[in-house]
Amino acid sequence: MNLDPALVEILVCPQCRSGLFVDAQADELVCNGCALAYPVRRDVPVMLVDEARPLDVS
């Protein structure tokens, strides 16, 4: 996955508006606030809540 750090810095979660961090192993952007993981496909973040995967935070 090759995302521009400046892009990641300005992206926010579309559900809760929290910041995101890169999970390079899973090819995802992960929300700090609501624990959703957004897929990155061909180096393009898919920032759709319907496409996000809820993380198990237990």
N, C-alpha and C positions, 0 to 999 in steps of 0.2 A: 504494500500500500504506500502510495507516494502523495501525501497531502501537504499542501503549502501551510506551514505553521501560521502564517498571517490569516489564512482562511479559517483555520480551526479556532483561532483567537476571537474572531468576530461572530462565529456561528453560535446559536443558542438553541436549546431544546424548544421545538414548536409547541409542546404541551405546557411546560411550566416556566420557560424562559431562563432556565439555569444554564450555566456554562457546561461545556463538553470536554472530555478528554479522549485521547486516541488509545484504543486497544488494538495494537498492530497485529497481535497474534490472531485475534478473531475477525480482523478487518471490519471494525465497528467504531463508531463514535458513541461514547457512553455519557449519559446525563448524570451530573453530580446531584441533582435535586430529586428527580422522580424515578431513578433507576431504570431507565429505558435505554436500550442499545440500538442505535441506528446503523443499518448496514452501509458499507462502502463498496460499491460495485464499479470495477474498472476505474478506480481512483476518483469516483464521483459519490459524495455522500447522498444517501437517500433519506431526506429529512421529512418523512411522512410518518405520522403517528401510527397509521394503519400498518406500516411496514416495520415498525420497531418491535423489538423483542424485550419483554419484561425480564429483568434480572432477578434472580433469587437472592435476596439480601438477608436471609435468616441465619 
